[in-house]
């Protein structure tokens, strides 16, 4: 299948938030050790080493978010994660496209016309692209109901 357009996630705000949280934790942790009178170089190095767990987790999470793609082809919309096809829906089988929440996270629910199951695609890293994506879906399938 020929890919018509590929959408990449916007992650600058997410990574900035992760960095700010890490900065706050380091500052308050250091101040807390200092106020307790327990701030030694060994304790601070141990504290920073434990902080690497947070940094490692954030790096992994950022990598996973960065590798997401939404690809529009001639016949399907496909959500890819880590280079693998995570979700795929043919334009002819799309019944509705609507904004919703799953476990508190904003998603776009694409309801399948044949089995009436919804496929959830993340909204947040692609929030600026969904107008264009939904317009393309409407062009490919004139019967689809879009409520966003």
C-alpha positions in Angstrom: 0.0 0.0 0.0 1.2 3.4 -0.9 1.4 5.8 2.1 -0.3 9.1 1.3 0.6 11.0 4.4 2.4 10.2 7.7 1.7 12.1 10.9 4.4 12.3 13.6 3.7 13.0 17.3 4.4 16.3 18.9 6.4 15.5 22.0 8.2 18.7 23.0 5.7 19.6 25.7 5.7 16.0 27.1 9.5 15.9 27.3 9.6 19.4 28.9 7.1 18.3 31.5 9.2 15.2 32.3 12.3 17.4 32.7 10.6 19.9 35.0 9.3 17.0 37.2 12.8 15.6 37.4 14.2 19.1 38.3 11.7 19.5 41.0 12.4 16.1 42.5 16.2 16.7 42.5 15.8 20.2 44.1 13.3 19.1 46.8 15.2 15.9 47.5 18.5 17.8 47.9 16.9 20.4 50.1 15.2 17.7 52.2 18.5 16.0 52.7 20.1 19.3 53.6 17.4 20.3 56.1 17.7 17.0 57.8 21.4 17.6 58.1 22.1 14.3 56.2 23.5 15.8 53.0 26.8 14.1 52.3 28.4 13.5 48.9 27.7 9.8 49.3 24.0 10.3 50.1 23.6 12.8 47.3 25.3 10.4 44.8 23.0 7.6 45.9 20.0 9.9 45.6 21.1 10.9 42.0 21.7 7.2 41.1 18.2 6.4 42.2 17.0 9.3 40.1 18.5 7.5 37.1 15.6 5.1 37.4 13.2 8.0 36.7 15.4 9.3 33.9 15.6 5.8 32.3 11.8 5.3 32.5 11.2 8.7 31.0 13.7 8.1 28.2 12.0 4.8 27.4 8.5 6.4 27.5 9.7 9.3 25.3 11.2 6.8 22.8 7.9 4.9 22.6 5.9 8.1 22.1 8.4 9.3 19.4 8.1 6.1 17.4 4.3 6.4 17.0 3.0 7.3 13.6 -0.4 7.7 12.0 -0.3 6.7 8.3 -3.0 7.4 5.8 -2.9 5.1 2.8 -5.2 4.7 -0.1 -7.5 2.3 1.8 -6.7 2.4 5.5 -5.7 4.5 8.5 -3.0 2.8 10.4 -1.5 3.6 13.9 2.1 2.4 14.1 4.1 2.0 17.3 7.8 1.0 17.4 7.5 0.3 13.7 4.8 -2.2 14.0 1.2 -1.8 13.0 -0.8 -1.4 16.2 -4.2 -0.6 14.8 -5.5 -0.5 11.3 -9.0 0.4 9.9 -10.2 0.5 6.3 -11.9 3.7 5.3 -14.9 1.9 3.9 -15.5 0.2 7.3 -15.5 3.4 9.4 -18.9 4.3 10.8 -18.1 7.1 13.3 -15.1 9.0 14.5 -15.5 10.7 17.8 -13.5 12.1 20.7 -13.5 10.3 24.0 -11.6 9.3 27.0 -10.3 5.9 28.1 -8.9 5.6 31.6 -8.7 9.4 31.8 -6.6 9.7 28.6 -8.1 11.5 25.6 -8.5 9.2 22.6 -10.2 9.2 19.2 -12.6 6.3 18.9 -13.0 5.0 15.4 -16.1 2.7 15.3 -16.0 -0.1 12.8 -19.2 -0.4 10.7 -19.1 -4.2 10.4 -18.6 -5.5 14.0 -19.4 -2.2 15.8 -16.2 -2.4 17.8 -14.3 0.8 18.5 -10.6 1.2 17.9 -8.9 3.8 20.1 -6.1 5.9 18.7 -4.2 8.3 21.0 -5.3 12.0 20.7 -2.5 13.8 22.7 0.6 13.6 20.6 -1.4 14.1 17.4 -3.8 16.8 18.6 -2.9 19.3 15.9 -3.3 16.8 13.1 -6.8 15.3 13.9 -8.7 17.9 11.9 -6.7 17.1 8.8 -7.0 13.3 9.5 -10.7 13.5 10.0 -11.2 15.5 6.8 -9.2 12.9 4.9 -11.4 10.1 6.4 -14.5 12.0 5.4 -13.2 12.4 1.8 -12.5 8.6 1.5 -15.8 7.6 3.1 -18.7 10.1 2.6 -21.0 8.2 5.0 -18.8 8.6 8.1 -20.1 10.6 11.1 -17.4 12.8 12.6 -17.9 14.4 16.0 -14.8 15.9 17.5 
